[in-house]
Amino acid sequence: MFRALSSLLAAAALAAALAGCGGGGGAASPPPADPSLPPTIDTGPAALAAAQSLSIRVDSARFDGKPVIEFTVTNQAGAGMTGLQPADLRFNVAKLVPIGNGEPARWQNYINRASNGLVQGTQERSSSGYAFGSLERLGSGRYRYTFATDIADAAKNPCPAPCTGADGRPLDLRFDPALTHRVTVQQANRSYPEATGVLDLVPSLGAGSGVSLQRDIAASATCNSCHNVLKAHGNRTDTKLCVTCHNGGTSAAGGANIDFKVLVHRIHYNAGGAALPSVRAGTPYTVGGHDYSAVRFTQDVRNCTRCHDGTPGAANATPQGDHWKSQPSIAACGSCHDDVYFGRTPDAKKPYQTRAHSGGVATDNSTCTLCHAAGKFNDAKDVAIAHDYPARLKAAAARFQLNIVSVSGTTPGAKPVVTFSVTDPTAGGAPYDIQADPHFTAAGGASTLAVKIAWTTAEFGNDGSGQAFGQPVTINALTAAAPAGAAGTYTVTSPVTLPVGLTGTLRATLEGHPAGDVTTPGRYTDRLAVKTAFRDTAVTGTVVTRRTVVDVAKCNVCHDVLSLHGNNRSNEIGACTVCHNPNATDGGRRPSANGVLTGGADGKPEESIDFKTMIHGLHAGQADKGGVRDKGLVVYGFGGSVNDFGHVNFPGRLSDCATCHVGETYRLTGAWAAPVGAGLLGTTTSSGTSRTDAADNLRTSPTVAVCASCHDGAVAKLHMQDPANGGRFGATQSALASNTEACTLCHGEGRVFDVKTVHRVK
């Protein structure tokens, strides 16, 4: 973790000054040494800034008027951190209100303020305009905080006018010791690692006695699987902290409902072709000046269990994770289906409300389960059934397995023959008759199956394939397949002979999608995303497989099922690279005149679709690179579709290569120590005069191509192409062969600017 030395010195001076006057928090003498307590180290600002992580444990809470809590702060080694100042910490206390009568329980913050005629939940903090109590140091990283807010006395904690939440309901700030309460501690100094401490308890029963009611819907760990560390408002990182302010009792500027379930649903609903009805109707979704209309969820928005799951034993399951099935509400359902109005007439402030609630007027949530609970009314209105299409489609796809049985005829000058089958792994591997089965005979492109043949596995380029822009040989397996000897097996023969002089290993892939009848029983219209298959076969020598860099299981943490090109290519990175190779660009899809590429929406004649650069570029669509907001990557697809990835805002930490990579394949080791010598190709930026011969392609040298896909500023480019560093832009492959990139001298393993170090990969 890099910090400016001047900042550390200034922080150290501040700590010394505060220590001289008692630290500003009512410091107490530490108790006698206790072997059960964490060890104490020198934990001034410098040590806190250098910590790899911080942890806050709330040990106890008392509610005798002003709440009093004790908590312990430790670093990654378990050492007590004593140097936190009042300005570093924020505190909150809320209660869980069990409304009943079909209404879900909801959190209500005790600490609120009036802002522009609205009520906003807030925290106690040592800052102008906010209340703050007293902080005591107890030694060994332990602290005691006494709140400034007396939650037990309604006269001392009045409800700010107008004393209503975003939903218009009156707020109730009365203290009830029999209800579940939550106290939170937030480490707010952005120079230190983020940390949050949370304790739930019933005041009348005390800590450790359990709580009478819980509302734990979505685990922070689930959010962090995509977001790396879900962090908002500076250093707020825990969903259990979020809900103490983001509940029905608080409003954002302009009266926006920022109840957590409403806010998160509305932000995540925009996914691919799906978008909030309000956004489609022309009303952007903005909160606090931030426009979330362009946010794209990376999978089917109906996959509710991706974020909240109450299944016992499930990863990151929460006690109330299944409440989306059993406790539907106007707020939760209306957050996505925001074109529906539940009153007698639409809200005049929401012109996109065009559909009346089919169940009639609903003024509260007491009747929601009459239609939308399990087994009620009909399956279409059961919340769980209406939202389980992702699971049903995956279950249908699991009945199909694509297999490449063998590849023959792989000597130079021959035409390869690929033998394949499609089987049902749920029925003992029984084969499908692809020429008669309705899953493979559906019209309109609902059923597809294709074989691709590409070479070589050192780095796919498909030189000599006769195909334009570096593409492999492609065969329509549904129309060209001939039955083979074994039942359920078929063969296709390449229409192209392998080039004379070809060496190495070729790869055959089997891709496509059977048609499913999940959405409409009996009608085969669903494109089932079945995993693409591939098989490597030697042309000369023995089989040498292509390097494995990306783990598709890591992709699917966010994408659920990585399926692209109309569900034709699914869940197999090894198949992606046969088309998305260093010779390939999107020139075949871009505008042209008389065979000359004329430029696309981004002003470029063509764009590389090399996997190693394209994936970096599209995930960094909105990244701020070199102080300049990048315009994003534009790739032309099938039918001349213009795919502008400038909207992509990577949800995690973009620099953390381990999010996607296998092991440490992001480091400059192995083939990347001398990539051209290891057979890696430069990335094509201009396909030259011949569309089928890559010899005159202009390229970026391999290492530079990868780095420049994110670090694309002018200064970075100057550094890369400095003669001492050896990077090249706009050179042919033959020119690159006589050129040596010197990147490993500084960025190689163990070097001062090792990629792992500068990217802070853990």
C-alpha positions in Angstrom: 0.0 0.0 0.0 1.7 3.1 -1.2 1.4 6.4 0.8 3.1 9.7 0.3 5.9 10.2 2.8 4.8 13.8 3.4 1.3 12.5 4.4 2.7 10.0 6.8 4.9 12.7 8.5 2.0 15.1 8.7 -0.2 12.4 10.2 2.5 11.4 12.7 2.9 15.0 13.8 -0.9 15.3 14.3 -0.9 12.1 16.3 1.9 13.4 18.5 0.0 16.7 19.1 -3.2 14.8 20.0 -1.3 12.5 22.3 0.0 15.5 24.2 -3.5 16.7 25.0 -5.0 13.3 25.8 -5.9 12.4 22.2 -9.1 14.5 22.3 -11.1 11.4 23.3 -11.0 11.2 27.1 -8.1 8.7 27.3 -8.0 6.4 30.2 -5.0 4.6 31.8 -4.7 1.1 30.3 -5.6 -1.8 32.6 -3.0 -4.3 33.8 -1.6 -6.6 31.1 -4.0 -9.4 30.3 -2.6 -12.4 28.2 -6.1 -12.8 26.6 -5.9 -9.4 25.0 -4.3 -8.8 21.6 -0.7 -7.6 21.7 -0.2 -3.9 21.3 2.3 -2.5 18.8 3.3 1.1 17.9 0.0 2.0 16.1 0.3 5.6 15.2 -0.8 6.9 11.8 2.1 5.4 10.0 1.4 1.9 11.3 -2.3 2.2 10.6 -1.6 3.3 7.0 0.8 0.4 6.5 -1.6 -2.2 7.8 -2.8 -4.7 5.2 -6.2 -4.8 6.8 -8.1 -3.7 9.9 -10.8 -5.5 11.8 -13.3 -4.0 14.2 -15.1 -6.3 16.8 -18.0 -4.7 18.8 -17.6 -6.5 22.2 -20.6 -5.0 24.1 -23.3 -2.4 24.2 -25.3 -0.8 26.9 -28.5 1.3 26.5 -28.9 3.2 29.7 -29.9 6.5 28.0 -27.0 7.2 25.7 -25.7 3.9 24.3 -22.2 2.9 25.3 -20.3 0.4 23.3 -16.9 -1.2 23.6 -14.9 -2.4 20.6 -11.5 -3.8 19.7 -9.5 -2.8 16.6 -6.8 -5.2 15.3 -4.6 -5.5 12.2 -4.1 -8.5 10.0 -1.7 -10.0 12.5 -4.2 -9.6 15.4 -2.3 -6.8 17.0 -4.3 -4.2 18.8 -4.3 -0.8 17.0 -4.4 2.0 19.5 -3.9 5.1 17.3 -7.4 5.7 15.9 -8.6 9.3 16.5 -12.1 10.5 16.9 -12.1 11.9 13.4 -11.3 8.4 12.1 -14.5 6.8 13.4 -18.2 7.0 12.9 -21.0 5.4 14.9 -24.6 4.5 14.4 -27.5 2.8 16.2 -30.8 1.6 14.7 -33.7 -0.6 15.6 -35.5 -3.3 13.6 -39.2 -2.6 13.5 -41.5 -5.7 13.2 -44.4 -4.2 11.4 -46.3 -7.4 10.8 -49.6 -8.0 9.0 -47.8 -9.0 5.8 -45.4 -6.1 6.1 -41.7 -7.0 6.2 -39.6 -5.8 9.1 -37.5 -2.7 8.4 -34.6 -0.9 10.0 -35.1 2.6 11.5 -32.1 4.8 12.3 -32.2 6.7 15.6 -29.7 9.3 14.3 -31.4 11.6 11.8 -31.2 15.1 10.5 -33.5 17.4 8.4 -32.2 18.4 5.0 -34.1 20.5 2.5 -37.4 19.4 4.0 -36.5 15.7 4.1 -35.4 13.3 6.8 -32.0 11.7 6.3 -30.4 9.0 8.3 -26.9 9.8 9.4 -24.1 8.9 11.8 -22.3 10.4 14.8 -19.0 11.7 13.7 -16.4 14.2 14.8 -17.2 16.8 12.1 -18.9 20.2 12.0 -22.7 19.9 11.9 -22.8 16.4 13.4 -23.2 15.1 16.9 -20.3 13.2 18.5 -20.0 11.6 21.9 -16.8 10.7 23.8 -14.1 8.2 22.8 -11.9 6.5 25.4 -8.9 4.3 24.9 -8.8 1.2 27.1 -5.4 -0.2 25.8 -4.6 -3.2 23.6 -6.6 -1.8 20.7 -9.8 -1.5 22.8 -12.0 1.5 22.9 -15.2 2.8 24.6 -17.6 5.1 22.8 -20.5 6.9 24.5 -23.0 8.2 22.0 -24.1 11.8 22.0 -27.7 10.8 21.1 -29.9 9.8 24.0 -32.2 7.4 22.3 -34.1 6.5 25.4 -35.5 10.0 25.8 -37.8 11.1 23.0 -37.6 14.7 24.1 -33.8 14.6 23.7 -34.0 12.9 20.3 -36.9 14.6 18.5 -37.9 13.4 15.1 -36.9 15.9 12.4 -39.7 17.5 10.4 -41.5 16.3 8.4 -40.9 13.1 10.3 -41.8 10.9 7.4 -39.7 8.6 5.2 -39.4 8.4 1.4 -42.5 6.1 1.4 -44.5 8.8 3.2 -44.9 6.8 6.4 -44.5 8.5 9.7 -41.3 7.7 11.5 -41.2 6.1 15.0 -38.0 6.9 16.9 -39.2 5.7 20.3 -36.8 3.4 22.1 -38.2 -0.1 22.7 -35.6 -2.3 24.6 -37.5 -5.5 23.5 -36.7 -4.9 19.8 -33.5 -6.0 18.0 -31.0 -3.2 17.9 -27.9 -2.7 15.8 -24.8 -0.7 16.7 -22.1 0.0 14.1 -18.6 1.3 14.1 -17.0 2.5 10.8 -13.3 3.3 10.2 -13.7 6.4 8.0 -10.1 7.5 7.4 -9.4 6.8 3.7 -5.7 6.6 4.4 -6.3 3.4 6.4 -7.8 0.1 5.4 -11.6 0.1 5.5 -13.2 -1.7 8.5 -16.7 -2.0 10.0 -17.9 -3.5 13.3 -21.5 -4.6 13.8 -23.3 -5.9 16.9 -27.0 -7.0 17.0 -28.7 -7.4 20.3 -31.9 -7.0 22.3 -31.2 -4.3 24.9 -33.6 -5.9 27.5 -31.8 -9.2 27.1 -28.2 -8.0 26.7 -25.5 -9.2 24.3 -25.0 -12.9 23.8 -28.6 -13.8 24.4 -29.6 -13.8 20.8 -32.1 -11.6 19.0 -35.8 -11.9 18.7 -36.0 -10.8 15.1 -33.4 -10.6 12.3 -33.3 -9.1 8.8 -30.2 -10.3 7.2 -31.0 -10.5 3.5 -27.7 -10.1 1.4 -24.2 -10.9 2.7 -21.4 -8.5 2.1 -19.3 -11.4 0.9 -21.8 -12.0 -1.9 -21.5 -8.3 -3.0 -17.7 -8.5 -2.7 -17.5 -11.5 -5.1 -18.0 -9.1 -7.9 -17.1 -5.8 -6.3 -13.9 -6.9 -4.7 -14.7 -4.7 -1.8 -18.1 -3.0 -2.0 -17.2 0.5 -0.8 -19.4 3.6 -0.9 -19.3 7.1 0.7 -15.6 6.7 1.3 -15.0 3.7 3.6 -18.4 2.2 4.1 -18.1 -1.5 3.3 -20.7 -3.6 5.1 -24.3 -4.2 4.0 -25.2 -4.4 7.7 -24.0 -0.8 8.0 -25.7 0.3 4.8 -29.2 -0.6 5.9 -29.0 1.4 9.1 -29.3 4.6 6.9 -30.6 3.1 3.6 -34.1 2.1 4.8 -37.6 3.4 4.3 -37.0 6.1 6.9 -34.6 8.2 5.0 -34.7 10.1 1.7 -32.1 11.4 -0.7 -32.0 14.8 -2.3 -35.2 15.4 -4.3 -37.1 12.8 -2.3 -35.6 9.7 -4.0 -36.3 6.5 -2.2 -32.9 5.1 -1.2 -34.2 2.2 0.9 -31.5 -0.4 0.3 -33.7 -2.9 -1.5 -35.0 -0.2 -3.8 -31.6 1.4 -4.4 -29.8 -1.8 -5.2 -32.5 -3.3 -7.3 -32.8 -0.2 -9.4 -29.0 0.2 -9.9 -28.6 -3.5 -10.9 -31.7 -3.9 -13.0 -30.1 -2.5 -16.2 -28.6 -5.6 -17.9 -27.9 -6.0 -21.5 -31.2 -5.5 -23.3 -33.1 -5.1 -20.1 -33.5 -1.8 -18.4 -35.8 -0.1 -15.9 -39.1 0.8 -17.7 -38.5 4.3 -16.4 -35.1 4.5 -18.1 -36.5 3.1 -21.4 -39.2 5.7 -21.2 -36.6 8.5 -21.0 -36.3 9.2 -17.3 -32.7 8.5 -16.1 -32.2 6.9 -12.7 -30.2 9.4 -10.7 -29.4 9.6 -6.9 -27.5 12.4 -5.3 -26.3 13.7 -8.7 -25.1 10.3 -9.9 -26.7 8.8 -13.0 -27.0 5.0 -12.7 -29.0 4.5 -15.9 -26.0 3.1 -17.8 -25.0 0.5 -15.2 -25.2 -3.0 -16.6 -25.7 -6.1 -14.5 -23.6 -8.9 -15.9 -26.3 -11.6 -15.9 -30.0 -12.2 -16.0 -31.7 -9.8 -13.6 -34.2 -12.5 -12.6 -31.4 -14.5 -10.9 -32.4 -13.3 -7.4 -30.3 -15.9 -5.6 -27.2 -14.3 -7.1 -27.5 -11.7 -4.4 -29.7 -13.2 -1.7 -30.0 -16.8 -0.9 -31.3 -18.5 2.2 -30.6 -22.1 1.2 -28.9 -23.8 4.1 -25.3 -24.6 3.3 -25.3 -22.3 0.2 -22.2 -20.1 -0.2 -22.9 -16.8 1.6 -26.4 -17.8 2.6 -28.1 -15.5 5.1 -30.9 -16.3 7.5 -33.5 -14.2 5.7 -32.0 -14.7 2.2 -35.2 -16.3 0.9 -37.5 -13.5 2.0 -37.7 -12.4 -1.7 -39.9 -15.5 -2.1 -42.1 -15.2 0.9 -42.3 -11.5 1.7 -43.0 -9.5 -1.5 -43.6 -5.8 -1.1 -44.6 -2.8 -3.1 -41.2 -1.2 -2.5 -39.1 -4.3 -3.6 -41.3 -5.3 -6.6 -42.0 -1.7 -7.7 -38.3 -0.9 -7.7 -37.8 -3.0 -10.9 -41.3 -3.0 -12.2 -41.5 0.8 -11.9 -44.0 1.2 -14.7 -46.6 -0.3 -12.4 -48.7 1.9 -10.1 -50.3 0.4 -7.1 -52.7 3.2 -6.2 -55.9 4.3 -8.0 -54.0 6.5 -10.4 -50.4 6.9 -11.5 -48.1 9.2 -9.7 -48.0 12.5 -11.7 -44.3 12.8 -10.9 -43.6 9.5 -12.6 -44.8 9.7 -16.2 -43.5 6.2 -16.9 -46.1 4.6 -14.7 -48.4 3.2 -17.4 -49.6 -0.1 -16.0 -52.1 -0.5 -13.2 -51.3 -3.3 -10.7 -53.2 -6.3 -12.0 -54.3 -7.2 -8.5 -56.0 -3.9 -8.0 -55.3 -1.1 -5.6 -52.8 -1.9 -2.9 -52.1 0.7 -0.2 -49.8 -1.6 1.9 -48.2 -5.0 1.7 -50.7 -6.9 3.7 -52.3 -8.6 0.6 -49.2 -9.3 -1.5 -48.8 -12.9 -0.5 -52.4 -13.7 -1.5 -51.2 -13.8 -5.1 -47.4 -13.8 -5.0 -46.6 -16.4 -2.4 -45.7 -20.0 -3.2 -48.7 -22.0 -4.4 -51.0 -19.0 -4.6 -53.2 -18.0 -7.5 -51.1 -19.4 -10.3 -47.5 -20.2 -11.1 -47.0 -17.0 -13.2 -47.5 -14.8 -10.1 -45.5 -16.9 -7.6 -42.5 -14.7 -7.1 -40.1 -17.6 -7.0 -41.4 -19.2 -10.2 -41.6 -15.9 -12.1 -38.0 -15.2 -11.3 -36.5 -18.7 -11.7 -35.9 -18.7 -15.5 -32.2 -18.5 -15.2 -32.1 -21.7 -13.1 -34.6 -23.4 -15.4 -32.6 -22.5 -18.5 -29.4 -23.8 -16.9 -31.1 -27.0 -15.9 -32.3 -27.5 -19.5 -28.9 -26.8 -20.8 -27.4 -29.3 -18.4 -29.1 -32.1 -20.5 -26.7 -31.5 -23.4 -23.0 -32.1 -23.7 -21.0 -31.4 -26.9 -18.3 -33.9 -27.6 -15.5 -34.0 -30.2 -14.8 -37.7 -30.5 -11.8 -37.5 -32.8 -10.0 -35.3 -35.4 -8.2 -37.0 -38.3 -6.5 -35.8 -41.5 -4.3 -33.3 -39.8 -1.2 -33.6 -41.9 -0.2 -30.6 -44.0 -2.1 -30.6 -47.3 -5.0 -32.7 -46.0 -8.5 -31.8 -45.1 -9.3 -32.5 -41.4 -12.2 -34.7 -40.5 -14.0 -34.0 -37.2 -16.1 -36.7 -35.6 -18.5 -35.4 -32.9 -21.6 -36.2 -30.9 -24.1 -34.5 -28.6 -25.1 -36.5 -25.5 -27.3 -36.2 -22.4 -25.2 -36.5 -19.3 -28.3 -36.7 -17.2 -29.4 -39.9 -19.0 -26.2 -41.9 -18.9 -24.7 -40.2 -21.9 -27.4 -41.1 -24.3 -26.8 -39.6 -27.8 -29.1 -37.2 -29.5 -30.2 -37.6 -33.2 -29.3 -34.0 -34.3 -31.0 -34.6 -37.6 -34.4 -35.4 -36.1 -34.5 -34.2 -32.5 -36.6 -31.0 -32.1 -33.9 -29.4 -30.0 -31.7 -29.3 -33.2 -34.3 -28.8 -35.9 -36.0 -25.6 -34.7 -36.2 -22.9 -37.3 -35.2 -19.2 -37.2 -31.7 -19.9 -35.8 -33.0 -21.3 -32.5 -30.9 -24.4 -33.2 -27.3 -24.1 -34.2 -24.2 -26.3 -34.3 -20.9 -25.5 -35.9 -17.3 -26.9 -36.0 -14.3 -24.6 -36.2 -10.8 -25.6 -37.1 -7.9 -23.3 -36.1 -4.2 -23.4 -35.9 -1.7 -23.3 -34.2 -2.0 -23.5 -30.4 1.2 -21.5 -29.7 -0.8 -18.5 -30.8 -3.9 -18.9 -33.0 -3.5 -16.9 -36.3 -5.1 -19.3 -38.8 -2.6 -18.3 -41.5 -3.4 -19.9 -44.8 -7.0 -20.7 -43.9 -8.2 -18.5 -46.7 -10.5 -16.8 -44.3 -10.5 -13.0 -43.9 -9.3 -11.2 -40.8 -7.6 -14.2 -39.1 -10.7 -16.3 -38.8 -10.7 -20.1 -38.6 -12.4 -22.5 -40.9 -16.1 -22.8 -40.0 -18.5 -25.6 -40.9 -22.3 -25.7 -40.3 -22.5 -29.0 -38.5 -26.3 -29.3 -38.8 -26.3 -29.2 -42.5 -22.9 -30.7 -43.3 -22.9 -33.6 -40.8 -22.8 -37.2 -42.0 -23.6 -40.1 -39.7 -20.5 -41.9 -38.5 -20.1 -45.5 -37.5 -21.3 -45.3 -33.9 -24.9 -44.4 -33.2 -25.3 -40.7 -32.5 -21.9 -39.7 -34.0 -21.4 -37.5 -37.0 -18.5 -36.3 -39.1 -17.8 -33.1 -41.0 -14.9 -32.5 -43.4 -13.0 -29.3 -43.7 -13.6 -27.6 -47.1 -10.0 -26.1 -46.7 -6.8 -28.1 -46.8 -4.2 -27.4 -44.2 -1.3 -25.2 -45.5 1.8 -27.0 -46.7 4.5 -26.5 -44.2 2.2 -26.1 -41.3 3.6 -27.3 -38.0 2.5 -27.6 -34.4 -1.0 -28.4 -33.1 -4.5 -27.5 -34.4 -7.7 -27.1 -32.4 -11.2 -28.1 -33.4 -14.2 -26.7 -31.5 -17.8 -27.7 -31.4 -20.1 -24.8 -30.6 -23.8 -23.8 -30.8 -27.0 -24.1 -28.9 -29.9 -26.5 -29.0 -33.3 -25.0 -28.8 -35.2 -25.3 -25.6 -38.9 -25.1 -24.7 -38.5 -23.6 -21.2 -40.2 -20.2 -21.7 -43.1 -21.7 -23.7 -43.6 -25.4 -23.3 -43.8 -27.2 -26.6 -42.2 -24.3 -28.6 -38.5 -24.6 -29.1 -37.4 -21.0 -29.0 -34.9 -20.8 -26.1 -31.2 -20.7 -27.0 -29.7 -23.0 -24.4 -26.2 -22.0 -23.4 -24.3 -25.3 -23.7 -20.6 -25.4 -23.0 -18.5 -25.3 -26.1 -16.1 -28.2 -26.6 -12.6 -28.4 -28.1 -10.0 -30.9 -29.0 -6.3 -30.4 -29.8 -4.6 -32.6 -32.4 -1.0 -32.6 -33.5 -0.1 -31.6 -37.1 3.5 -32.4 -36.4 5.2 -33.7 -33.3 3.2 -34.1 -30.2 0.2 -32.1 -28.9 1.1 -28.8 -27.3 -1.9 -27.0 -25.8 -2.3 -23.2 -25.8 -1.5 -21.4 -22.6 -4.4 -21.2 -20.1 -4.6 -17.7 -18.7 -8.2 -17.1 -17.7 -10.4 -19.3 -15.5 -14.0 -19.2 -16.8 -15.2 -20.1 -13.3 -13.9 -16.7 -12.2 -15.8 -15.1 -15.1 -19.0 -16.7 -14.0 -18.7 -15.3 -10.5 -20.1 -12.1 -12.1 -21.5 -13.4 -15.4 -23.2 -16.6 -14.0 -23.0 -18.2 -17.5 -20.4 -16.7 -19.9 -22.3 -17.0 -23.1 -21.9 -14.8 -26.1 -22.8 -14.4 -29.8 -26.4 -15.4 -29.3 -25.5 -18.2 -26.9 -23.4 -19.9 -29.6 -20.2 -19.8 -27.6 -20.5 -20.6 -23.9 -18.3 -21.2 -20.9 -15.1 -22.1 -22.7 -12.2 -19.6 -23.0 -10.2 -22.1 -25.0 -12.7 -21.7 -27.8 -12.9 -17.9 -27.6 -9.2 -17.6 -28.6 -9.5 -19.4 -31.9 -11.4 -16.4 -33.3 -10.3 -13.7 -30.9 -6.6 -14.0 -32.0 -3.8 -11.6 -32.7 -4.4 -11.6 -36.5 -8.1 -10.8 -36.1 -9.9 -7.5 -36.2 -13.5 -6.5 -36.7 -12.8 -5.1 -40.2 -15.1 -7.7 -41.8 -18.1 -6.1 -39.9 -17.2 -2.4 -40.4 -18.2 0.0 -43.1 -16.3 -0.2 -46.3 -16.3 1.1 -49.9 -14.8 -0.8 -52.8 -13.0 -3.1 -50.4 -11.5 -0.2 -48.4 -12.4 0.2 -44.7 -13.9 3.7 -44.3 -14.1 4.0 -40.5 -16.6 3.3 -37.8 -18.4 5.1 -35.0 -15.1 5.5 -33.2 -13.3 6.9 -36.2 -11.2 3.8 -36.6 -11.1 1.7 -39.8 -10.9 -1.4 -37.7 -10.4 -2.6 -34.1 -8.5 -5.6 -32.8 -10.5 -8.4 -31.3 -7.4 -10.1 -29.9 -8.7 -11.7 -26.7 -5.8 -10.5 -24.5 -6.4 -6.9 -25.4 -10.1 -6.8 -26.1 -11.0 -8.2 -22.7 -8.8 -5.8 -20.8 -10.1 -2.9 -23.0 -13.8 -3.6 -22.6 -13.6 -4.2 -18.8 -11.8 -0.8 -18.5 -14.5 1.0 -20.5 -15.0 3.8 -18.0 -11.6 3.7 -16.3 -9.9 7.0 -15.7 -6.5 6.3 -17.4 -3.7 8.8 -17.2 -6.1 11.5 -15.9 -8.2 11.2 -19.0 -11.7 9.6 -19.1 -11.3 7.0 -21.8 -14.0 6.8 -24.5 -14.1 3.1 -24.2 -13.7 0.3 -26.7 -16.0 0.0 -29.8 -16.3 -3.4 -31.5 -18.4 -4.1 -34.6 -20.2 -7.4 -34.4 -22.5 -9.6 -36.4 -24.8 -7.8 -38.8 -22.7 -4.6 -38.4 -23.9 -4.1 -34.8 -22.0 -1.4 -33.0 -20.9 -2.5 -29.5 -19.7 0.5 -27.5 -18.2 -0.7 -24.2 -17.6 2.8 -22.9 -20.4 2.3 -20.4 -18.6 -0.6 -18.7 -17.7 0.2 -15.2 -15.8 -2.7 -13.7 -17.4 -3.5 -10.3 -14.3 -4.7 -8.6 -10.7 -3.3 -8.3 -9.7 -3.1 -12.0 -6.0 -3.5 -11.1 -6.5 -6.8 -9.3 -5.4 -9.2 -12.1 -6.2 -12.2 -9.9 -9.9 -11.5 -10.3 -9.8 -13.2 -13.7 -6.4 -14.8 -14.2 -5.3 -18.3 -13.4 -2.6 -18.3 -10.8 0.1 -15.7 -11.6 -0.3 -15.8 -15.4 -0.5 -12.0 -15.4 3.2 -11.7 -14.5 6.0 -11.4 -17.1 7.2 -15.0 -16.7 7.4 -18.0 -18.9 6.5 -17.2 -22.5 6.1 -13.5 -21.5 9.8 -13.2 -20.5 10.5 -13.2 -24.3 7.1 -13.4 -26.0 8.1 -13.1 -29.7 10.7 -15.8 -29.3 8.1 -18.0 -27.6 5.8 -17.7 -30.6 3.4 -15.1 -29.4 2.1 -12.7 -32.0 1.8 -9.0 -31.9 -1.8 -7.7 -31.9 -3.0 -6.5 -35.2 -4.2 -2.9 -35.4 -4.4 -2.6 -39.2 -5.0 -5.7 -41.5 -3.0 -4.4 -44.4 -3.8 -4.7 -48.1 -4.6 -8.4 -48.0 -7.5 -9.5 -45.8 -6.5 -13.2 -45.9 -2.7 -12.9 -45.6 -1.5 -11.6 -42.2 2.1 -10.9 -43.4 1.5 -7.2 -43.9 -0.6 -6.7 -40.8 0.6 -3.8 -38.7 0.8 -4.8 -35.1 1.6 -3.7 -31.5 4.3 -5.8 -29.8 2.8 -8.5 -27.5 3.6 -7.1 -24.0 2.9 -3.6 -25.0 -0.4 -4.6 -26.5 -1.6 -6.1 -23.3 -0.4 -3.2 -21.1 -1.6 -0.5 -23.5 -5.1 -2.0 -23.6 -5.6 -0.3 -20.2 -2.7 2.1 -19.9 -3.6 3.9 -23.2 -2.5 7.4 -22.4 0.0 9.4 -24.4 2.6 9.4 -21.6 2.4 5.6 -21.2 2.7 5.1 -24.9 5.9 7.2 -25.0 7.4 5.1 -22.2 6.6 1.9 -23.9 8.0 2.8 -27.3 11.2 4.4 -25.9 14.0 2.7 -27.8 15.5 1.5 -24.5 12.2 -0.3 -23.7 11.6 -1.9 -27.1 7.9 -1.5 -27.4 6.6 -1.2 -31.0 3.4 0.2 -32.5 2.5 -0.3 -36.1 5.1 -2.9 -37.1 4.8 -6.1 -39.1 5.4 -9.4 -37.3 8.7 -9.9 -39.2 9.9 -6.5 -37.8 8.8 -7.6 -34.3 10.9 -10.8 -34.7 14.0 -8.7 -34.8 12.9 -6.5 -31.9 13.2 -7.2 -28.2 10.8 -5.8 -25.6 12.7 -5.0 -22.5 9.7 -4.8 -20.2 10.9 -7.6 -17.8 13.9 -5.5 -16.8 11.6 -3.3 -14.6 8.3 -5.2 -14.6 9.4 -8.8 -14.5 9.1 -11.1 -11.5 10.9 -9.7 -8.5 11.8 -6.5 -10.2 11.2 -3.1 -8.6 8.0 -2.5 -10.7 6.9 -6.1 -10.8 3.4 -6.3 -12.2 2.1 -8.0 -9.1 3.5 -5.3 -6.9 2.3 -2.2 -8.8 -1.1 -3.7 -9.3 -1.3 -4.6 -5.6 -2.4 -8.2 -6.3 -2.9 -10.1 -3.1 
